[in-house]
Amino acid sequence: MSGPDAVVVGAGLAGLAAATAVARAGLDTLHVAPKGPGDRRTPAPMLPSVDCLPSSGLVDDPAAVGQPLTRIRIVDDTGRLVRAPETLFDSAEFDLPAFGWNFPNVRLSERFEAARAGLPNLRASDSLLASVSADPGGWRLRLADGTDLVTPLLVGADGKKSMVRDAVGIQARETAFTQAALVCDLELGRPLDGTSVEFHYPNGPFTLVPAGDNRANLVWIDQRDTLAAAQSAGPEGLRETSCAKSRWLWASTQLLAPARLFPLSPLPIDRAGRDGVVRVGEGAHAFPPIGAQGLNLGLRDVADLALTLAATDRSQPGWAVRLSDDYASRRAADLGRTGSMVDALFRSLLSELLPAQALRASGLWALKLVPPLRRQANRLGVGHRWTNKKGAPERPSIRCCTAAYGFGAASLPSCRRSSSARSCRVCSSALAPVASWLNWSKVIAVSLS
Ligand SMILES: Cc1cc2nc3c(=O)[nH]c(=O)nc-3n(C[C@H](O)[C@H](O)[C@H](O)COP(=O)(O)OP(=O)(O)OC[C@H]3O[C@@H](n4cnc5c(N)ncnc54)[C@H](O)[C@@H]3O)c2cc1C
């Protein structure tokens, strides 16, 4: 049975971007893209990812769709004995027009769909993927509308509960946090002027992201029960809570839309591709929304998929398997580094241990006072690509998270069985605060050298 050269599953932002990239590389492409309810999230990808949007044909002018984030202010409102100083990062200091852009998911999807519509070698189906099985020709897919087809290349952009990932036997250990994220749109008494303001509380940050004029998108991370109670208090109750949490700095705050809750269940990053299957976006990795990395990383997945497609000779048998292996090794370093960074940030913020709190506070003091360190941290935060001396993407040499954080070679017996930076639960839970500080020390050393 002959089928398309590639099938992309999932109509989220990563799926739309991936389907467009695959078709633009010249492959006959089927996009399995059932329409979901409008996604009210407002992801804020960082500048390097946003820079890829015009060249990948997705969005000509990011300014027409989103709002620039030119400053990030961090306010430690934990009330702890050892607190971090208030810190302001300004993109001008790094000669950047902005750190990133805040996009309403719905508007970005519309743009991505328009880009996809113009490609003659791309068909979209609004049916769900019902099953996946191995086939001599690659992968056999059955859609809910009864369509049966075989494709050599399968791109899984089908989110956290990925059927593609499960079907090809890639293990995923989703961990459910007790925290969730509450998002809603606010009208403030005065504009944020491009500044994203993060109030850090003991259970997670309360962040106001500029959405144009006096509008802001709230992303509040806290215990699920606390957020559910705030949500069920109704618009007036939530408005009062928002004002109190933001220290009444934007006086006449109003709610523009009902709040929504997102459970937080990070998905540790494993191998991003094999056997003719590649995974992008939350089909491959999911994080708590800290450090604005989710879609950021998803767009970098797609950029690397486009590079891998361009470098693959599709006239040779087995091209899709080679492509998935090349893609996995191209993505490994970036996924490992970003996963470690978000994990360390989240754990160091929530840690109840005084030494960990002191380390976090001194880390922020160091960032505030040492400009080279700030520059290095900025490169890490926006997703700068490190390359080796030959200009090739840096390959991971780490065997477990202790090594990722700076301990050097794996030092715990349990780590020796680990194959990726996020795979060792022992060190990620017990040593994260210390390891996080060691990582910062490493960054300080690099910055000062
Ligand atoms: C509160 C919050 C704030 C965030 N803020 C930021 C931020 O500031 N910056 C940032 O970069 N990221 C942020 N993120 C993350 C970002 O929103 C996500 O990474 C991104 O939207 C995920 O896109 P995706 O396409 O990978 O997955 P999804 O949007 O989950 O898309 C998956 C798609 O697959 C489809 N699907 C599933 N199963 C099937 C099937 N069997 N057949 C066919 N289709 C299927 C679904 O219908 C869905 O359309 C945030 C996330 C949250 C929760």
The ligand as a Tripos MOL2 file, in Angstrom:
@<TRIPOS>MOLECULE
LIG
   53    58     1     0     0
SMALL
NO_CHARGES

@<TRIPOS>ATOM
      1 C1          0.1480   27.7400   31.6490 C.3       1 LIG1
      2 C2          1.1450   27.5210   30.5520 C.ar      1 LIG1
      3 C3          1.9690   28.5580   30.1590 C.ar      1 LIG1
      4 C4          2.9330   28.3570   29.1570 C.ar      1 LIG1
      5 N1          3.7540   29.3850   28.8070 N.ar      1 LIG1
      6 C5          4.7260   29.1770   27.8930 C.ar      1 LIG1
      7 C6          5.6470   30.2180   27.5530 C.ar      1 LIG1
      8 O1          5.6050   31.3130   28.1000 O.2       1 LIG1
      9 N2          6.5900   29.9810   26.5990 N.ar      1 LIG1
     10 C7          6.6680   28.7740   25.9570 C.ar      1 LIG1
     11 O2          7.5520   28.6110   25.0990 O.2       1 LIG1
     12 N3          5.8250   27.7620   26.2740 N.ar      1 LIG1
     13 C8          4.8580   27.9350   27.2190 C.ar      1 LIG1
     14 N4          4.0030   26.9230   27.5370 N.ar      1 LIG1
     15 C9          4.1110   25.6550   26.8290 C.3       1 LIG1
     16 C10         3.4140   25.7150   25.4670 C.3       1 LIG1
     17 O3          2.1190   26.2330   25.5930 O.3       1 LIG1
     18 C11         3.3580   24.2960   24.9260 C.3       1 LIG1
     19 O4          4.6660   23.7600   24.9000 O.3       1 LIG1
     20 C12         2.8390   24.2360   23.5160 C.3       1 LIG1
     21 O5          1.6240   24.9250   23.3510 O.3       1 LIG1
     22 C13         2.6240   22.7510   23.1850 C.3       1 LIG1
     23 O6          2.3000   22.6300   21.8270 O.3       1 LIG1
     24 P1          2.2420   21.1800   21.1900 P.3       1 LIG1
     25 O7          1.7940   21.3900   19.7850 O.co2     1 LIG1
     26 O8          3.5150   20.4600   21.4080 O.co2     1 LIG1
     27 O9          1.1590   20.3540   22.0420 O.3       1 LIG1
     28 P2         -0.4840   20.5250   22.1730 P.3       1 LIG1
     29 O10        -0.8070   21.9640   22.0610 O.co2     1 LIG1
     30 O11        -0.8270   19.7630   23.3550 O.co2     1 LIG1
     31 O12        -0.9760   19.8240   20.8490 O.3       1 LIG1
     32 C14        -1.1240   18.4220   20.7330 C.3       1 LIG1
     33 C15        -2.1350   18.1750   19.6250 C.3       1 LIG1
     34 O13        -2.1910   16.7600   19.3560 O.3       1 LIG1
     35 C16        -3.5290   16.4250   19.1260 C.3       1 LIG1
     36 N5         -3.7160   14.9790   19.3260 N.ar      1 LIG1
     37 C17        -3.5500   14.2750   20.4820 C.ar      1 LIG1
     38 N6         -3.8330   12.9730   20.2540 N.ar      1 LIG1
     39 C18        -4.1540   12.8670   18.9390 C.ar      1 LIG1
     40 C19        -4.5380   11.7790   18.1020 C.ar      1 LIG1
     41 N7         -4.6620   10.5150   18.5570 N.pl3     1 LIG1
     42 N8         -4.7910   12.0100   16.7840 N.ar      1 LIG1
     43 C20        -4.6790   13.2680   16.2740 C.ar      1 LIG1
     44 N9         -4.3150   14.3450   17.0210 N.ar      1 LIG1
     45 C21        -4.0620   14.1380   18.3340 C.ar      1 LIG1
     46 C22        -4.3200   17.2830   20.1260 C.3       1 LIG1
     47 O14        -5.6800   17.3880   19.7160 O.3       1 LIG1
     48 C23        -3.5670   18.5960   20.0120 C.3       1 LIG1
     49 O15        -4.0930   19.3900   18.9690 O.3       1 LIG1
     50 C24         3.0530   27.0920   28.5440 C.ar      1 LIG1
     51 C25         2.2130   26.0370   28.9370 C.ar      1 LIG1
     52 C26         1.2730   26.2450   29.9450 C.ar      1 LIG1
     53 C27         0.3960   25.0910   30.3950 C.3       1 LIG1
@<TRIPOS>BOND
     1     1     2 1
     2     2     3 ar
     3     2    52 ar
     4     3     4 ar
     5     4     5 ar
     6     4    50 ar
     7     5     6 ar
     8     6     7 ar
     9     6    13 1
    10     7     8 2
    11     7     9 ar
    12     9    10 ar
    13    10    11 2
    14    10    12 ar
    15    12    13 ar
    16    13    14 ar
    17    14    15 1
    18    14    50 ar
    19    15    16 1
    20    16    17 1
    21    16    18 1
    22    18    19 1
    23    18    20 1
    24    20    21 1
    25    20    22 1
    26    22    23 1
    27    23    24 1
    28    24    25 2
    29    24    26 1
    30    24    27 1
    31    27    28 1
    32    28    29 2
    33    28    30 1
    34    28    31 1
    35    31    32 1
    36    32    33 1
    37    33    34 1
    38    33    48 1
    39    34    35 1
    40    35    36 1
    41    35    46 1
    42    36    37 ar
    43    36    45 ar
    44    37    38 ar
    45    38    39 ar
    46    39    40 ar
    47    39    45 ar
    48    40    41 1
    49    40    42 ar
    50    42    43 ar
    51    43    44 ar
    52    44    45 ar
    53    46    47 1
    54    46    48 1
    55    48    49 1
    56    50    51 ar
    57    51    52 ar
    58    52    53 1
@<TRIPOS>SUBSTRUCTURE
     1 LIG1         1 GROUP 0 **** ****
